[in-house]
Amino acid sequence: MIKTRTDLVLEIEAENAALLADELEAAVRVARSRAMQDCRHGILVTRHSHTLFTVAVSGEVPFGLTVERG
């Protein structure tokens, strides 16, 4: 399930690995389209647990990059 925490942060939680991969890919697409609007931020994917991730448009990441943390 993808939940919007803020306009720039999406939360992904799934018990099934295949579903998790699909939802992460969808969330990164959404974040990428948001990042493209201002061309200043990249995408930060953070693993909080085996089933919980966040995908964020982040000023910590240079534009055009996606970084995984966790």
C-alpha positions, 0 to 999 in steps of 0.5 A: 500500500502506498500512502502519501505522508506529505507532498514529497514523501510516500510510504510503502508497506507490503508483506509480499516481496513482489507487491513491494517491488511493484509499489516501490517502482510506482512510488519512485515514478511519482517522486521522479515526476515531482522532482522533475518539476523544479530540477533541484532535488533527487530521490531518497529511498529509505528502508525502515524494515523488511516491509516498510519503505519511504520514497522522498524527493530530497534536497540531500540527493543531487538532481537526477539521482536516486539513492537508497538508504537503510 
